[in-house]
Amino acid sequence: MKTGSWLLAVSVAFSGLALSGDNPKVTIENRPKPPAPGQASTPRSNIRVDTQLVLINVTVTDPLNRFVTGLEKENFRLFEDKAEQKVTHFASEDAPISVCLVFDTSGSMGSKLSKSRQAVTQFFKTANPQDEFCLVQFNDRPELTQDFTTNLEEIQNRLTFTQAKGRTALLDGVYLALNKMKKARNTRKALLIISDGGDNSSRYTESEIKNLVREADVQIYAIGIFEPIHARGRTAEEMSGPGLLNEIAEQTGGRHFAIENLNELPDVAAKIGIELRNQYILGYSPSNQERNGKYRRVSVKLVQPKGLPPLRSFCKQGYYAPIQ
């Protein structure tokens, strides 16, 4: 990507943590030949990596909430627990991704299922052949109705026969999806939640899910379909729904899109698909090399390019250090 070649599109951030090396000190010893009789054997071959590399995915938007591409490494300053870190790795490429759709099939979704299916179709139009997807549906309880597949028709066929019934176990659906993502084959991972209300049937609590989200290396997007605030019959769970989805998404560097007009659903889903394809990846070796398992807060500041309006960045709020 050349400097000055600016492309504006809509996107959000996906943040991840990978442990490998920042120009790591790697020692590789060849397999020794068998020792001659009477000679001492040589040490066994081994590979040792002495440093860790943290990868943070960043989204940059302009005042109109359009994604900004074309930035260089020099446009980013990265901080861990308020201490500035040296960015040693930089990329802005579209790598394969594993996505789990978390799809609400509770009774209140009856009139919204058609547009929700269309939203999934539009989201899939931005997919790459190397991407993989799975489907978790939830009402009274969550269910993995389609394991990871690269065949998008399999998921769409599952959704075709979906019926709306029961209550809303949203948190349990997120829990099941996050656990499924542990078996994803791609390094980049994301959830797309489509739901019309807050939780009223889960076994897991908000605090348990929020802690799980902080630990997971998964970016979360959420499309919340909510009745207007002044609408009659809006339950306490529905009132708290937008705040719940927003908090879960923000922790991962993702965002929550609250909509009241069903016709907006497909377009919002398509925008999220584009957002997944437009991100910057910053890598650094932490100055704090302690392996104590503690949570470390991460933030990114932009060095404003000349000739552009004020820009804003989004990234994951932090990560847990590895344990020795």
N, C-alpha and C positions, 0 to 999 in steps of 0.2 A: 504494500500500500504506500503510495508516494505521498510525501508531504504536500498539502494543498489540494489533494483530490478529495473533496468533501462530499459525502453522500448522507442525506438526511432521511431517516426512516424511523419507525417507532420501535423502541425496545426497552427491556428492563435488564437487570443484572443477574447473572448467575455466579455464585461464589462457591469455591471449592477448596479443599485442602488435600494436598498430596504429599506424601513423604518420600523423597528420593534425595538427589544431591544437587546442591548449588555449586557447580563446578566441583563435585565432591572429590575427596581424596580416595581414589579407588585403587586398591592394590590387588593385582591378579598374578598369581604364581602358576606356572605351567605344571602339569602333572609330572612328577618325577619318575625317572626310569627306575625299575626295580634295582635295589642295591646289590652289588656283587657280594659273594660270600665273604663274611668277615667284616663287611663295611656297615657302618651305622646308617639307618634309614634317614631320609630327608623329611622335613616337615610336609604335612599334607597341603594340597592346594586350597586356597580360600579366596573369597571375594569379600571385601569389607568396605562399607560406605560410612564415612565419618561425619557427614553433615546431613541436615534435613532441608528440604525445599518446601516452602509454603506457597501455594498458588491461590491468588485472589482474583476473581473475575469481576470486572467493573463495567457498568453501563454509564454512558455520558449522554445527557439530553440537553436540548436548547430550551429557551423560555416557552416554546410551543409544544414541549414534551416530545419532540422528534429526536430520534437517535442520531448521534454525531459520530461519524467514522473519520479516519484520516489523521488521528492524533498520533504523536510519537511518544516514545518512552519519556522524553524530557518534559512532557506535559503533565506528568503524574508525580506526586509525592506521597509516599506510603508510610503509615505510622502503626506501630504495634505498642499498645499501652503507652501512648503519647511519645514514644521514642521513634525517631525517623529511621527507616530501614533503607538499605541500598537495593534498588530494583535491578536485579541481574538478568532476569528473563522477561521478555516482552513479546506478546503475540496478539493478533486480532483475526484469527482464522476460524472457520466454521468446522469444528471437529464433530465426529459422531456423538450422539447423545442417546441416553436411555430415559424414557418418559413413562410415568405411570399416570393414567387418567383416573381421577377419583370422582365418580359420577353419582350424583344424588338421584335415587329412585323412590324417595318417600312420597306419601300420598299427596302432599301439596305441590308436587312437581307435575301433576297430571297435564295441565294446559301448557306446560313449559317444555315438555319432553321433545316435541318436534323441533323447536328452535335450538334446543341443547344438542340434539343429534346433528343439526346443520352446523353448529359451532365446531363440533369435533371434525366434521368433514373439511371445513375451512382450515382448521388447525393442521390437519394432515397434509394439505396441499403445500405446506412449507417444508415438509419432511425430506430428508435425504435417504438414499437407498441403504446406507449403513446404520441408520437409526433403528432403535427397537422400542416397542411400546407394549405395555400391559394395561389391563382394565380392572379396577376395583369398583364395584357398585355397592351402594349401601342404602338401606332403609332402617328397619329395626336392628339389623346387624350388617356388618360388611362381608363381602364375598369377592374372592378373586375369580372373576368370570372368564378372564383370558390371560394366560401366562405370556411372558415376553415373546414377541413375534415381530418379524419385519413385514409380514403380510397385513396391511392395514384393513383389507376387506374383512378379515376375521373379526376384528374389533367392531367394525361397522355392522357386521351381521349380528353380532351379539346385542348391540344397542337397538337394532331394528325390532326385536321382540321384547324390549324392556317395558314393563308395566309399572305404573306409579301406585305404591301402596305402603302403608305402615308409617312409622315414625322416623326420626332423623338421628342416626348414630354417626355423625360427622367425625368426631374425634376418633372413634374406633376405626373408621375408614382411613383416616390419615395414618393411624398407627400401623394398620395392615400394609398400607402402601409403602411406608418408610422401611418396614422390615423386608418387604419384597425387593426394594431397591438394593439391599445388601448383596443380591445375586445378579445385579445388572452387570453386563459385560463391558460397558463403556465407562470411561472415567467421569465424563460429564453426566450428571443425573438431575432430573427435575420431576416435580409433580405438577399436574394441572387439575385443580379442584373446580368443579362446577356444581353449585349448590344454591338453594333458594332460602336457606334459613339457618338459624343457630341450632345447636345440639340439644336434643331432648331425650336421647335413648342410649348414650354411650356408657360403657363400664369405666373407661379411662377418663381421668379428670383433665381440666385445662392445664393445670400446672404440670402434670405428667407429660402431656403432649408437648408443651412448650419446652420442657427440659430435653425431650427426645429430639425435637427439631434443632435445638442448639448443638446437639452432639452429631447430628446427621450431616453428611456432606452432600446435601440435596437442596437444590433451589426450588422454592415453592411459589407458584402462581395461583391465584384464586379469582374466579369470576363469581361474584355474589349477585343473585337475582332477588332483589328485595322490593317489597311493596313500599310505596311512599310513606314517610313518617306519619302523615295524618290519616293513613288508611285505617279503617275500623278492623277490629279483630286481630291486630298485630300482637303476637304473643311476646312474653319477656325474652324467650329464646331468640325470636326473630329480631327483636330490638338489639340484642347483643351480638348477633351474627356478624355484621360488618366489622365491628371492633375485633372480634376473635380472629376472623380471617386476615385482617390487616396486620395484626400483631404477629401471627404465625408467618406470614409471607415476608414481612420486613426483617425478621431475624435472619433470614436466609439470603437477603439481598434481592429478593423478588418483590412483587407488589400485588395488591389486591385491587381489582376493578369492580366497583359496585355499580350495577345498572338497574334501572327501573323500566326501561323500554325493551321488551323482548327482541325487537327487531335489531337491536344493537349487538346481540349475542354473537352471531357469526363473525361480524367485523372485529370485535374485540378478540375473539379466539385467533383470528388470522394475524392480528397485530402481535399477539403473544408469540406466535410461531416465528414471525420475523424477528422479534426481540431476541429469541434464542439464537439467532444466526448472526447477531451483531453484538459483540462483546470484546473487551480487552482483557487479556490475561497477564497479570503481573506476578512475577515470581521473585522470592527473596529468601535468603538464609537468615533466620532471626538472630539478632545480636544476643538475645537471651537463649542460650542453648540448653537450659535446664529442662530435663524431662520429668516434670513434676505433675503432669496431668491437669494443671490449672487452666482456667479459661482466660484467654488473652483477647483483648479488644483490638479491633483493626479499623482503621479509617484511611480514606484517600482524599487528598486535596489536589485540586487542579491548578496547574500553571496556565492561566488564561491565554490562549493564542490571540495574536493580533488580528483584528478585523472580524472577530466573531462576537456575538452577543454573549452575556454571562452564561456559563455552562454549569450544569449540576451533575454530580456523580453519585452512583449507588453501588454499594457492595455489601457483602456479608458483614455482620457486626463483629464477628470474632470466631475463634476456634479453640479447641482444647489441645493443649500441648501433649505430645506423646508421653507415655510413661516408660521409664527405664526398664 
